[in-house]
Amino acid sequence: MTDTAIAWDTYSRQRPERRPTNAAGARLLPAIRERLHPGGRLVFSQRPPVEGCYGCQASYIPRGADEDPLVVKRWDYEPDAWERVLKEHGFTDVTADVLAAPPGNRKTGTLIVRARA
């Protein structure tokens, strides 16, 4: 198992209310595109990027008290940049939108990206 897969599995075990398991393997676009059936969908969501903080970012996934955290790379882009990147990797019908936060104190919405193989 790759370091990335180990990190995501560790993350998923810390957040069982969201998803009890995580898929093994890397979050590389060409690999995803190859594994989808023609017409298959890639859909993901994440927080929108912080203004001015685009491209590859690092997330630290905590482990035990005596262990260094695992590092996972993630990519933060504005919606139009996600659309461009996915189209460059052969995806079609690409849309990326930021949904507003629900009523309440939170102001950060959710970026939802959809594409077809």
CYANA upper distance limits for C-alpha pairs under 8 A (distance plus 0.5 A):
  1 MET  CA      5 ALA  CA      6.62
  1 MET  CA      6 ILE  CA      7.06
  1 MET  CA     24 ALA  CA      7.89
  1 MET  CA     25 GLY  CA      7.69
  2 THR  CA      6 ILE  CA      6.76
  2 THR  CA     25 GLY  CA      7.16
  2 THR  CA     26 ALA  CA      8.10
  3 ASP  CA      7 ALA  CA      6.58
  3 ASP  CA     70 LEU  CA      8.46
  4 THR  CA      8 TRP  CA      6.73
  4 THR  CA     25 GLY  CA      7.51
  4 THR  CA     26 ALA  CA      6.62
  4 THR  CA     71 VAL  CA      8.19
  4 THR  CA     72 VAL  CA      6.49
  5 ALA  CA      9 ASP  CA      6.55
  5 ALA  CA     23 ALA  CA      8.09
  5 ALA  CA     24 ALA  CA      5.55
  5 ALA  CA     25 GLY  CA      5.50
  5 ALA  CA     26 ALA  CA      6.82
  6 ILE  CA     10 THR  CA      6.59
  6 ILE  CA     24 ALA  CA      8.31
  7 ALA  CA     11 TYR  CA      6.65
  7 ALA  CA     61 ILE  CA      7.11
  7 ALA  CA     70 LEU  CA      6.12
  7 ALA  CA     71 VAL  CA      7.32
  7 ALA  CA     72 VAL  CA      6.87
  8 TRP  CA     12 SER  CA      6.57
  8 TRP  CA     22 ASN  CA      7.03
  8 TRP  CA     24 ALA  CA      8.40
  8 TRP  CA     72 VAL  CA      8.00
  9 ASP  CA     13 ARG  CA      6.83
  9 ASP  CA     21 THR  CA      7.25
  9 ASP  CA     22 ASN  CA      5.96
  9 ASP  CA     23 ALA  CA      8.09
  9 ASP  CA     24 ALA  CA      7.94
 10 THR  CA     14 GLN  CA      7.04
 10 THR  CA     61 ILE  CA      7.78
 10 THR  CA     63 ARG  CA      8.12
 11 TYR  CA     15 ARG  CA      7.00
 11 TYR  CA     61 ILE  CA      6.63
 12 SER  CA     16 PRO  CA      6.68
 12 SER  CA     18 ARG  CA      8.36
 12 SER  CA     19 ARG  CA      6.78
 12 SER  CA     20 PRO  CA      6.69
 12 SER  CA     21 THR  CA      6.25
 12 SER  CA     22 ASN  CA      6.36
 13 ARG  CA     20 PRO  CA      6.87
 13 ARG  CA     21 THR  CA      7.36
 15 ARG  CA     19 ARG  CA      7.19
 15 ARG  CA     20 PRO  CA      7.85
 16 PRO  CA     20 PRO  CA      5.07
 16 PRO  CA     21 THR  CA      8.18
 26 ALA  CA     31 ALA  CA      8.49
 27 ARG  CA     31 ALA  CA      8.21
 27 ARG  CA     32 ILE  CA      7.71
 28 LEU  CA     32 ILE  CA      6.86
 29 LEU  CA     33 ARG  CA      6.55
 29 LEU  CA     86 LEU  CA      8.09
 29 LEU  CA     89 HIS  CA      7.38
 30 PRO  CA     34 GLU  CA      6.66
 30 PRO  CA     89 HIS  CA      6.99
 31 ALA  CA     35 ARG  CA      6.90
 32 ILE  CA     36 LEU  CA      6.92
 33 ARG  CA     89 HIS  CA      8.15
 33 ARG  CA     90 GLY  CA      8.00
 33 ARG  CA     91 PHE  CA      7.84
 33 ARG  CA    117 ALA  CA      6.59
 36 LEU  CA     40 GLY  CA      5.90
 36 LEU  CA     41 ARG  CA      7.82
 36 LEU  CA    117 ALA  CA      6.69
 37 HIS  CA    117 ALA  CA      7.29
 38 PRO  CA    116 ARG  CA      8.28
 38 PRO  CA    117 ALA  CA      5.81
 39 GLY  CA    116 ARG  CA      5.89
 39 GLY  CA    117 ALA  CA      5.54
 40 GLY  CA    116 ARG  CA      5.98
 40 GLY  CA    117 ALA  CA      5.81
 41 ARG  CA    114 ARG  CA      7.50
 41 ARG  CA    115 ALA  CA      6.17
 41 ARG  CA    116 ARG  CA      5.05
 41 ARG  CA    117 ALA  CA      6.82
 42 LEU  CA    113 VAL  CA      8.42
 42 LEU  CA    114 ARG  CA      6.25
 42 LEU  CA    115 ALA  CA      5.69
 42 LEU  CA    116 ARG  CA      6.65
 42 LEU  CA    117 ALA  CA      8.03
 43 VAL  CA    112 ILE  CA      7.80
 43 VAL  CA    113 VAL  CA      6.13
 43 VAL  CA    114 ARG  CA      5.01
 43 VAL  CA    115 ALA  CA      7.03
 44 PHE  CA    112 ILE  CA      6.42
 44 PHE  CA    113 VAL  CA      5.98
 44 PHE  CA    114 ARG  CA      7.33
 45 SER  CA    110 THR  CA      7.09
 45 SER  CA    111 LEU  CA      5.92
 45 SER  CA    112 ILE  CA      4.92
 45 SER  CA    113 VAL  CA      6.74
 46 GLN  CA    110 THR  CA      6.35
 46 GLN  CA    111 LEU  CA      5.84
 46 GLN  CA    112 ILE  CA      7.31
 47 ARG  CA    108 THR  CA      7.80
 47 ARG  CA    109 GLY  CA      7.15
 47 ARG  CA    110 THR  CA      5.45
 47 ARG  CA    111 LEU  CA      6.10
 48 PRO  CA     76 ASP  CA      7.73
 48 PRO  CA     77 TYR  CA      8.08
 48 PRO  CA     78 GLU  CA      7.63
 48 PRO  CA     98 VAL  CA      7.46
 48 PRO  CA    108 THR  CA      8.09
 48 PRO  CA    109 GLY  CA      7.42
 48 PRO  CA    110 THR  CA      6.54
 48 PRO  CA    111 LEU  CA      5.65
 49 PRO  CA     53 CYS  CA      6.92
 49 PRO  CA     54 TYR  CA      7.10
 49 PRO  CA     76 ASP  CA      5.69
 49 PRO  CA     77 TYR  CA      6.48
 49 PRO  CA     78 GLU  CA      7.02
 50 VAL  CA     54 TYR  CA      8.07
 53 CYS  CA     76 ASP  CA      7.80
 54 TYR  CA     75 TRP  CA      7.81
 54 TYR  CA     76 ASP  CA      5.63
 54 TYR  CA     77 TYR  CA      5.80
 54 TYR  CA     78 GLU  CA      8.14
 55 GLY  CA     75 TRP  CA      5.64
 55 GLY  CA     76 ASP  CA      5.71
 55 GLY  CA     77 TYR  CA      6.55
 56 CYS  CA     73 LYS  CA      6.87
 56 CYS  CA     74 ARG  CA      6.18
 56 CYS  CA     75 TRP  CA      5.01
 56 CYS  CA     76 ASP  CA      7.01
 57 GLN  CA     73 LYS  CA      6.18
 57 GLN  CA     74 ARG  CA      5.79
 57 GLN  CA     75 TRP  CA      6.41
 57 GLN  CA     76 ASP  CA      7.49
 58 ALA  CA     71 VAL  CA      6.92
 58 ALA  CA     72 VAL  CA      6.26
 58 ALA  CA     73 LYS  CA      5.23
 58 ALA  CA     74 ARG  CA      6.69
 59 SER  CA     71 VAL  CA      6.22
 59 SER  CA     72 VAL  CA      5.68
 59 SER  CA     73 LYS  CA      6.75
 59 SER  CA     74 ARG  CA      7.58
 60 TYR  CA     69 PRO  CA      6.25
 60 TYR  CA     70 LEU  CA      6.18
 60 TYR  CA     71 VAL  CA      5.28
 60 TYR  CA     72 VAL  CA      6.94
 61 ILE  CA     69 PRO  CA      5.76
 61 ILE  CA     70 LEU  CA      5.48
 61 ILE  CA     71 VAL  CA      6.70
 61 ILE  CA     72 VAL  CA      7.86
 62 PRO  CA     68 ASP  CA      7.89
 62 PRO  CA     69 PRO  CA      5.00
 62 PRO  CA     70 LEU  CA      7.00
 63 ARG  CA     67 GLU  CA      6.56
 63 ARG  CA     68 ASP  CA      7.39
 63 ARG  CA     69 PRO  CA      5.99
 63 ARG  CA     70 LEU  CA      7.72
 64 GLY  CA     68 ASP  CA      8.31
 77 TYR  CA     81 ALA  CA      6.24
 77 TYR  CA     82 TRP  CA      6.46
 78 GLU  CA     82 TRP  CA      6.95
 79 PRO  CA     83 GLU  CA      6.84
 79 PRO  CA     95 THR  CA      8.37
 79 PRO  CA     96 ALA  CA      5.33
 79 PRO  CA     97 ASP  CA      6.44
 79 PRO  CA     98 VAL  CA      7.95
 79 PRO  CA    111 LEU  CA      8.00
 79 PRO  CA    113 VAL  CA      8.24
 80 ASP  CA     84 ARG  CA      6.79
 80 ASP  CA     96 ALA  CA      7.43
 81 ALA  CA     85 VAL  CA      6.60
 82 TRP  CA     86 LEU  CA      6.55
 82 TRP  CA     96 ALA  CA      7.26
 82 TRP  CA    113 VAL  CA      8.06
 83 GLU  CA     87 LYS  CA      6.67
 83 GLU  CA     94 VAL  CA      6.18
 83 GLU  CA     95 THR  CA      6.68
 83 GLU  CA     96 ALA  CA      6.84
 84 ARG  CA     88 GLU  CA      6.66
 85 VAL  CA     89 HIS  CA      6.98
 86 LEU  CA     90 GLY  CA      7.12
 86 LEU  CA     91 PHE  CA      5.95
 86 LEU  CA     92 THR  CA      8.32
 86 LEU  CA     94 VAL  CA      7.65
 86 LEU  CA    115 ALA  CA      8.02
 87 LYS  CA     91 PHE  CA      5.35
 87 LYS  CA     92 THR  CA      6.61
 87 LYS  CA     94 VAL  CA      7.59
 90 GLY  CA    117 ALA  CA      7.60
 91 PHE  CA    115 ALA  CA      6.46
 91 PHE  CA    116 ARG  CA      5.98
 91 PHE  CA    117 ALA  CA      5.53
 92 THR  CA    115 ALA  CA      6.36
 92 THR  CA    116 ARG  CA      5.62
 92 THR  CA    117 ALA  CA      6.86
 93 ASP  CA    114 ARG  CA      8.18
 93 ASP  CA    115 ALA  CA      5.95
 93 ASP  CA    116 ARG  CA      6.33
 94 VAL  CA    113 VAL  CA      7.91
 94 VAL  CA    114 ARG  CA      6.08
 94 VAL  CA    115 ALA  CA      4.76
 94 VAL  CA    116 ARG  CA      7.37
 95 THR  CA    113 VAL  CA      6.27
 95 THR  CA    114 ARG  CA      5.79
 95 THR  CA    115 ALA  CA      7.03
 96 ALA  CA    111 LEU  CA      7.42
 96 ALA  CA    112 ILE  CA      6.17
 96 ALA  CA    113 VAL  CA      4.77
 96 ALA  CA    114 ARG  CA      6.88
 97 ASP  CA    111 LEU  CA      6.17
 97 ASP  CA    112 ILE  CA      6.02
 97 ASP  CA    113 VAL  CA      7.10
 98 VAL  CA    109 GLY  CA      6.73
 98 VAL  CA    110 THR  CA      5.90
 98 VAL  CA    111 LEU  CA      4.77
 98 VAL  CA    112 ILE  CA      6.73
 99 LEU  CA    109 GLY  CA      5.82
 99 LEU  CA    110 THR  CA      5.69
 99 LEU  CA    111 LEU  CA      6.80
 99 LEU  CA    112 ILE  CA      7.87
100 ALA  CA    107 LYS  CA      8.12
100 ALA  CA    108 THR  CA      7.58
100 ALA  CA    109 GLY  CA      4.90
100 ALA  CA    110 THR  CA      7.23
101 ALA  CA    106 ARG  CA      6.87
101 ALA  CA    107 LYS  CA      6.08
101 ALA  CA    108 THR  CA      6.12
101 ALA  CA    109 GLY  CA      4.66
101 ALA  CA    110 THR  CA      7.51
102 PRO  CA    106 ARG  CA      7.96
102 PRO  CA    109 GLY  CA      8.31
